[in-house]
Amino acid sequence: MDQQLSPRAREILAAASDLLEREGQVLSMRKLADRVGIRAPSLYKHFSSKQALEAALISQGFEEQAAVFEAALADSPQPVVAMAEAYRTFARRHPQLYRLMYDRSLDRSLLTPGSEDRAAAPVIAALRGDTDLARATFAFAHGMTILELNDRFPAEADLDAAWRRGLAGLQASMPAVAMEDD
């Protein structure tokens, strides 16, 4: 994705990412323009609309998630657990980006082509190609994550135990790996 953007557009995107995490999910184009030292209408020379800018942030988030997921799977004997830990860590590190990515409808036509699929591929691979199980796992992980980010669990809740329990249930429904003949 970065290769398609001009250096100035990458600078604007980096500033937007920083502003998003500092100030919340509502991204102000005026504040962004001030941050990069231009007038707000000049932003539209680099991104056709606010939605296009947000889609670029989301695409960048998917690319980062893909890299994190791939690294988590690289040496893990428990791919589902590794993926869940990577997902939760990503959301904690980038709570506002996470909300932008997953807490509203998504106009996929504005995304960088392939970015969402690249983030989903390691998840599907970890679940042995079972896309239905991948969706169920995503739904579990997203539910746990957004409730945690929004402080919706009681203070005494053991979220690590809840994650383990949920993941154990999902792992139990994984398709068996076919054994190869020796």
N, C-alpha and C positions, 0 to 999 in steps of 0.2 A: 504494500500500500504506500509506504513512504516514498518509493521510487516514482510514483505518479504525481506527487505533490512538489510544488516549487519550494525552494528554501524558505521563502516568506510564508507560504501556507503551512509548512512544518513548524515554523516559529509560532504562528497563530494557533495551531493545534496544540502545541506544547503549553502555551499560555492558557488556552481554554481548559486543558486538562488540569492544570494547577488551580485555576480559578474555580473550576467545578468542585474539586476536592476541598478547597478552602471555604467556599461560600454556599455550597449545597447544589441541589439538583437543578435549580432554575438558573440557567446560564444567561447572564446579561451581556448582550452584544455591545452595549455602550461601555461597560466596565472592561470587557475584553479589548475593545479598540483602545481605550485609555492605557491598558496594560502594555500593548505593543506599540503605542505611540502613533496611532493613526485615527482618522475619523471613522465612526461606525459604518457609514456607507461604503468605505473602502474595503471593509471585510468581504463584501459581496463580490469583489473582483477575484477573490480567492476561493470562496464558497458561495454557491448560488443562493443559499438560504440558510437560516438558522438550523433547519432540519438537516440540511446537507452537512453542516458543521458537526451537528450531533451524531449523524451517521458516520462521519469520519472518526469521531471519538469512539463510537461503538465498534467500528471496524478495527481500530487500533487496539481496543480492549479485547476483541476476539483473537487477534493475532498474539497478544501478550498471553492470554489464557492458553492458547494452543501451545506456546512454548513452555509455559509452566506445566501443563498437563503432560506434554511429551517428556519433560525432564523427570516428572514424578513417576512416570511409567518405566523409565529407562532401567532402573535397578530394583524395582519393587517386586517382592514375592507375593504381595497382596495388592493387585492393581486397583481394585475397587476402593479400598481404604486409602491408597495413595492418591487416587483421583479426588476423593472426598476431602482429604486434607488440603490438597492443592486448591480446590474450589473455595473452600472456607477461608483459607489464608488469603487468596486473591481478593475475596469480598471484604475481608477485614482491612486489607491494605488500601483498597480503593472503594470505600463504601458508596461514594456518590457516583462514581463511574459504574459500579455494579448496579445501582438503582437505575441509572440511565439505560443500561444494557437490558435489564430484565423486568423493570417495574412499569412498563407501559407498552402500548402496541408498537410494532416494529415495521417500518416501511423498508422491506428488504431490497427494494429497487434502488435505494440510495446507498446501500452498503458497498464496500469494496468487494467485487466478485470473489467468492470463495472464502472470505474471511470467517463467516459463520460456520461453514462446512469444515474448515480447518480446525476450529475449536471443538467441534462435535466429534471429529474423527477419532481422537485418542479415547474419548469416552466410549464410543461404540466399540472400538478395538478392545478396551479393557473389559467390556461386557460381551466379548466373543461374537461380535457382530449382531447382537440382538437389539434392534432399534427400539422395540417396544420397552424392553427392560432399561435401555438407555434413557428413554423418556421418563419412565417411572423413577429412575434414579435421580435424574435432573429435578423432577418435581419434588422428591424428598429433600434433596440437597438445597434447592431454592427455598422451599418452605422453612426448613431449619435455619438457613442463612438469613433470610429476610426477617424472620421473627427475632433472631439474635441481634441483627443490626438495629432493629427497632425497639430493642429492650422489652420484648413482650413476654419473656419467660420470667417466672418469679426468681428473686435473687438467689434462693437456695437450690434452684434447679441445677442438676448435674448434666450440662449440655454434652460433655464428652461421652457420658454414659448413654444419653439419648441417641447421639450419632452412632455409637457402636451398635446399639440395639437395632436401629433402623437399617444400618448397613448389613448387619448379620441377616436380617430378613430378606434384603435384596439379594445378597450373595446366595442365600439358600434357593432362590429361584433362578439362578444362572444355569444356562444349558451346560450339560456335562461335556467335558472335553473328550473327543474321540481318541481312544488309545490306538497308537500305531502298532502294527505287528512287527515283532523283531525279526 
